[in-house]
Structure formats: structure tokens, C-alpha cells
Amino acid sequence: RKKGCYGPPLNKRCLIFVDDLNMPAKETYGAQPPIELLRQWMDTGGWYERKTSEFRQLVDINFIGAMGPPGAGRPHITNRYQRHFNLVFVLPFEGDSLQRIFSSIMQWF
């Protein structure tokens, strides 16, 4: 990698999993500072070093996030951040469905 460019070894990719993506509390103006740092990387590809004002570029990185439904202390994530993801919503399974899935799996053993 060249100077100021960081990432996994060449011909490799880094996958970062962020769990409970909507857990950070909103501040006075409605932003969630930890999420805003991730959004800034997704918008610009890196951050500036505060001491030297040098841009630190991060390459070959993908994010996966998981979060519970908004409510009960979990705020919505901002549209500015949400636009960087493909959203998939999975309904909870009923007991009969879970029984069939796991009993089918256990028959293999």
C-alpha cells in the first residue's frame, strides 16, 4: 500500500460487522456520533489525521450491520447513513416453523 492508504493485504478484502447499529443515543441535534464517523468513511473513503491534516484512506473494506427494529430506546438511523446499505427485514419465525427447520437439520445427524 502507498503512504496514507490503509487496508487489508493486497488481493484481500476486510469485512466489518457492526452489531446493534442503531444503539448509539442521539445527541442534541439528532446525530449519532459513532454512526457519523462510519458514514464519513463511507462518503469520503477515509478520515483526516487531526495533527498533520493528512488524509488517511481506507480501501477494500465492506460493512455489514445488524440492528433491532426502532423503538424501545433504539432510534432510527439517519437517511444519510441508511443510503449506503441494502436493507433486509426478517420477520420472527413462529414456533412451528422453527420446530420444522431444526428437526430437519437434526435428522442429518
C-alpha positions in Angstrom: 0.0 0.0 0.0 1.1 3.5 -0.6 1.6 6.2 2.1 -1.7 7.3 3.6 -3.6 4.3 2.2 -4.6 1.6 4.7 -6.4 -1.7 4.3 -6.0 -5.5 4.3 -3.2 -7.2 2.4 -3.3 -6.9 -1.4 -5.9 -9.1 -3.1 -7.8 -9.4 0.2 -10.9 -7.7 1.5 -11.9 -6.8 5.0 -15.5 -7.3 6.2 -16.5 -5.4 9.3 -19.7 -6.5 11.1 -21.4 -3.8 13.3 -24.0 -5.2 15.6 -26.8 -3.1 17.1 -26.2 -0.4 14.6 -28.9 1.9 15.9 -27.9 1.7 19.6 -25.9 4.9 19.9 -28.1 7.6 21.6 -28.9 10.7 19.6 -27.3 13.9 20.7 -29.0 17.3 21.0 -29.0 17.9 17.2 -30.2 14.4 16.3 -26.9 13.0 15.2 -25.4 9.7 16.4 -21.6 10.5 16.6 -20.3 6.9 16.2 -22.5 6.3 13.2 -21.5 9.7 11.8 -17.8 8.5 11.8 -18.8 5.4 9.8 -20.9 7.5 7.5 -18.0 9.9 6.9 -15.8 6.9 5.8 -18.5 5.7 3.5 -18.9 9.1 1.9 -15.2 10.1 1.6 -13.2 6.8 1.9 -11.3 7.8 5.0 -10.6 10.4 7.6 -8.1 13.3 8.1 -5.4 12.9 10.7 -6.0 15.7 13.2 -2.4 16.5 14.0 -0.9 16.6 10.4 -4.2 17.2 8.4 -3.1 14.2 6.2 -5.9 12.2 4.6 -6.0 8.5 5.8 -7.7 6.5 3.1 -9.1 3.0 3.9 -9.6 0.7 1.0 -11.0 -2.8 0.3 -13.4 -2.7 3.2 -17.1 -3.7 3.3 -19.6 -3.2 6.2 -22.4 -5.4 7.4 -24.7 -4.1 10.1 -27.4 -5.6 12.2 -30.0 -3.8 14.3 -33.3 -4.4 16.0 -36.4 -2.6 15.0 -36.6 1.1 16.1 -38.4 1.7 19.3 -37.8 0.9 23.0 -34.7 3.1 23.1 -33.5 2.2 19.7 -33.7 5.3 17.4 -34.0 5.2 13.6 -30.7 5.6 11.7 -30.4 8.6 9.6 -31.3 8.5 5.9 -27.8 9.9 5.1 -26.3 6.7 6.6 -29.1 4.3 5.5 -28.5 5.1 1.8 -25.2 3.2 2.0 -26.9 -0.2 2.8 -29.2 -2.7 1.2 -31.8 -3.3 3.8 -33.3 -6.7 4.5 -36.0 -7.2 7.1 -36.7 -10.7 8.5 -39.9 -11.4 10.4 -39.6 -13.6 13.5 -40.3 -17.3 12.9 -43.3 -19.0 14.5 -42.7 -21.9 16.8 -43.9 -24.5 14.2 -41.5 -23.1 11.6 -38.6 -23.3 14.0 -39.5 -26.8 15.0 -39.6 -28.0 11.4 -36.3 -26.2 10.5 -34.3 -27.6 13.4 -35.9 -31.1 13.3 -34.9 -31.3 9.6 -31.4 -30.3 10.4 -31.1 -32.8 13.3 -32.2 -35.7 11.1 -28.9 -35.3 9.3 -27.0 -36.4 12.4 
